[in-house]
């Protein structure tokens, strides 16, 4: 798995994860619960990771998603 984005907002991270999954790309969120342990929601970003072989396709989809 390769991290392709980091988010301070876990809700936004979940939306982007769902978007990729809806387009057939397996996407996982890493460090999603870290803020619960540290008590500092914005200090530990949520990382979005995809399989290495899907990085290019995921980046292209996210570029389109972010433009809209």
Secondary structure, 3 states (H helix, E strand, C coil): CEEEEEECCHHHHHHHHHHHHHCCCCEEEECCCHHHHHCCCCCCCEEEEECHHHHHHHHHHHHHHHHC
